[in-house]
Amino acid sequence: METPETPDGRDIGADAALGAAEAFDPGEEPSPEPSPGRIGRSTAFFSIATAASRVAGLGREIVAASYYGVNGPMSAFTVAFQVPNLVRALFADAALQPAFVPIFTEQLEKKNYREAFRLASTLLLLVTLVLGAITALFVLAAPVIMPLVAPGFEGAILDLTITLSQVLFPILILLGVSGVVVGVLNSYDRFGAFAISPLFWNLTIILVVVVLAPMFEGQDRIYAYAIGILAGTLVQLLIPAWDLRNTPFKFEWSFEWRNRDVRRVLLLMLPVTISLGLINFNLIINSLFGTLVSNQAPAAIDKAFRIYQLPQGIFSVAIATVLFPTLARFAARGEHDNLRATMANGMRQILFVLIPAAAAVLVLSDPMVRLVFQRGEFTPEQTTLVATALFWFAFSLPANGLFLLLTRTFFSLQRPWVPTGIAAANLAVTALAALGLYHLGVGGIVAATAIATVASVVAQCVILRRLLGGLELGRLLDTGLRIAAAAVALAIVSFGVWDVLDNALGRGLLGQIVSLGAALGLGGLVYLGVAKLLRIAELEQIMRLVRRR
């Protein structure tokens, strides 16, 4: 049933969501109810830290583009990195956390601390052994596997792809351990170390590339990037591992792999693994069809994806991560009204940020790519190619943010087979659409991903509405239309300001920074002004949080 209202007409579910969405104190133990201000402050901190890491990630991409451009070796690296990244999604952090956190949190809620710590310790040892074996197997089998995912590569580029994948695959072990460590921290509402570790991952990679790249020659210079990924992943593990000392968790040499809770995690992880693996196969599909377009296409799609990830990671990843333990606690107690209201508020907040971000990308994709990448080995022709991919990525930006939060909601309900089925359909739609559209170039390949993502979100909403007795979809639609109207104003102003300043200042580095920065800044102010005129409640939530801080 739909959420009831108070006598003065306010939505009780919205009030509950607002209370849940304005909370957090890093380091607190899980409490029976989220205290006022906890999750919102956590989301703000996580968003700021994630923004810093995304900016550093953009810096990493700028450095990489200046050294390697968008060419054969960079495409070889892109494909080589995606394969261990896919296996990571299947068996490491991305699959472990959604399966581990609900069960670990459930034991903490029951005050079964010893059982919870034994579960985490066993999983730490188990993932190290299993992922170590998978890594060794892949390193041996890479010459057989890699030609299957890069059918358009041959000769020296294919050989480079194989050896780069062998260098990169050990990150799987580090990420597997990280999945359990971060799961423990998140269950104690400690998000700080997890939020800042990607920043140091990016900074480490930049340092290694700058130091090591001059030591290699020709296409072998790309090995500096691969070594940087290894070093950065180690740093990314060490930071949250150090933060474990601020929790009651104590590691013990326990390998009770037949433990009931370990089996529950593994059983829950199975559909999560399939679901996330299917999602990550989309990236493989993009690269696979990209190799059929040109040697540049996989790297061009990847570079566009890096810019696309900046607004995605600043907010949608932050709110989904921060809300996940709260959703899991509501689900464990059977409090579906609170779970629904918290999730619905998170959906509206994601749209409030990602719809205007998509509008800005649609009208300014070319100047964005030019400013970020066009220097050194990165040519104007490559800018056009990457900007085309980025333009089409923009259409999936809001939907992908919602997809992430809705998927976490299914996991919190311990109903992972539902998103598994949706992910399978997503993969099928992506593959069929890419097959039909790849002849249009990188734009067609990326458009296929956008089509599949939107369809998946619709399917998730239909199913969750039935499971939770409603999703406040009427309010979501009303809010979304208001946000879209404000985003149109942003797009018009942003493009107009950029066009005027670009003609006046030229395309030197300073001129590009001023014209693009002014366009985004003034467009953003117009968006906030229109949002206030349209009385979009999510703006008031953010302003209330800022005033509180």
Summary of the structure (lengths in Angstrom):
residues: 549
radius of gyration: 22.9
end to end distance: 36.1
largest distance: 73.3
contacts: 2075
relative contact order: 0.12
helix: 84%
strand: 1%
